[in-house]
Amino acid sequence: MTAEAELLQFRKEFPILDRTTYLISNSLGAMPRGVYDTTKEYCDTWASRGVRAWEEQWWMLAREVGDEIGLLMNAAPGTISCHQNVTQCQAIIASCLDFSGKRNKVVYSDMNFPSVMYFWEGQRAYGARVNMVKTDDGITVPLDRMLDAIDEETLIVPMSHVVFRSSYIQDAKAIIDKAHKVGAMVLLDTFQSLGTMPIDVQALNVDFVTGGVLKWLCGGPGTAYLYVRPDLGTKLQPKFTGWTAHENPFAFKIGAIDYCEAPYRFMNGTPNIPALYIARPGLKIIREAGAERIRAKSQRQTAALIRLADEKGWKVNTPRDPAVRGGTVSIEMPNSKEVCAELLKRDVVVDYRPKAGVRMSPHFYTRDEELNTAIDTVEEILSEMKVGPTSWA
Ligand SMILES: Cc1ncc(COP(=O)(O)O)c(C=O)c1O
């Protein structure tokens, strides 16, 4: 059996694939059927063990699931904590920083995910100087401009590995190396990359990594991960903290915190236990599917989608070079927003984003025929709307 045929064997694990053309892992991955079991396991544990569940299982869960995520990025055990979302992970890292000195610059691109921007913009109130690097084409982030912006006054570079709008892959290694050369740190957002391509945090020597499991990792909402490089994990002191980060949380000591070791050091309040249960089946499947195989298939299928869009004369807002293209193809056709709404009604599940168009994301479970179904359905909708193939511009 070929590698791709093996990947298609996983289709039976995802009920929604029987009913829809599911091309939206950039937003919410398909639910593995195993989630029914782990949800029941959660309920059974709560129902039968009550509060004893904390000591027996739940307290350790955030670390265990963190370690499972770590396997996908070559992170050492105990370096990843789990949180509610990526925005909170930004806040945890920001709370370790001091913006009062000369080194208070925060460098990122205008192609970053907006929630992350809103958060860092908010840090101006605490002394952060935000330097936003602009895109020229709305697809890529100019590497030279990013590297030039990172200087001796830069404290942190919160960057998307893969840009959500265009699926452009930023050169994380070059940016991390430059940041380290001038004494700055990098917080890499791998929300749109982990699960689509191999990532090695140790080879990258990255300071921090964050992302969520609900998209490409098929892990559902409510679990985000935060990797902290081990040497930083012993030093940093998050001010956004709480009792789960205490060395002895059940002593309920009053006053300032005594930090425990990572990963709990970077946590704060009660973890989101049901979300951790539902994250596990997807993580297991992604591990079994394997990043190399997923990436090879993704490069081939995204190329096929671009070819099909080109044939129709639609605009592709995604890099054509497979080396810098992530798992999504953003396609702008006439009335993209309305077309997207109509696609959903016809069970072609995709989304629309301003300045991107309709985002289509084949994953390891996608059949080639589904790419044709998606494009043919767009064509059908456009012909019903009586929009000519070139009238959109
Ligand atoms: C690159 C990237 N970062 C962050 C987020 C979301 O952040 P949060 O987990 O805070 O909702 C998304 C998408 O939802 C994203 O695509």
Ligand as a Chemical Component Dictionary entry (heavy atoms), coordinates in Angstrom:
data_LIG
# 
_chem_comp.id                   LIG 
_chem_comp.type                 NON-POLYMER 
_chem_comp.pdbx_formal_charge   0 
_chem_comp.three_letter_code    LIG 
# 
loop_
_chem_comp_atom.comp_id 
_chem_comp_atom.atom_id 
_chem_comp_atom.alt_atom_id 
_chem_comp_atom.type_symbol 
_chem_comp_atom.charge 
_chem_comp_atom.model_Cartn_x 
_chem_comp_atom.model_Cartn_y 
_chem_comp_atom.model_Cartn_z 
_chem_comp_atom.pdbx_ordinal 
LIG C1 C1 C 0 -1.961 31.470 13.500 1  
LIG C2 C2 C 0 -3.079 31.519 14.498 2  
LIG N1 N1 N 0 -2.842 31.904 15.751 3  
LIG C3 C3 C 0 -3.826 31.962 16.677 4  
LIG C4 C4 C 0 -5.121 31.617 16.355 5  
LIG C5 C5 C 0 -6.218 31.644 17.396 6  
LIG O1 O1 O 0 -5.821 32.058 18.658 7  
LIG P1 P1 P 0 -6.654 31.673 19.948 8  
LIG O2 O2 O 0 -6.274 30.277 20.328 9  
LIG O3 O3 O 0 -6.237 32.658 20.969 10 
LIG O4 O4 O 0 -8.106 31.778 19.618 11 
LIG C6 C6 C 0 -5.412 31.209 15.035 12 
LIG C7 C7 C 0 -6.765 30.823 14.570 13 
LIG O5 O5 O 0 -7.756 30.693 15.159 14 
LIG C8 C8 C 0 -4.370 31.174 14.100 15 
LIG O6 O6 O 0 -4.618 30.790 12.840 16 
# 
loop_
_chem_comp_bond.comp_id 
_chem_comp_bond.atom_id_1 
_chem_comp_bond.atom_id_2 
_chem_comp_bond.value_order 
_chem_comp_bond.pdbx_ordinal 
LIG C1 C2 SING 1  
LIG C2 N1 SING 2  
LIG C2 C8 DOUB 3  
LIG N1 C3 DOUB 4  
LIG C3 C4 SING 5  
LIG C4 C5 SING 6  
LIG C4 C6 DOUB 7  
LIG C5 O1 SING 8  
LIG O1 P1 SING 9  
LIG P1 O2 DOUB 10 
LIG P1 O3 SING 11 
LIG P1 O4 SING 12 
LIG C6 C7 SING 13 
LIG C6 C8 SING 14 
LIG C7 O5 DOUB 15 
LIG C8 O6 SING 16 
# 
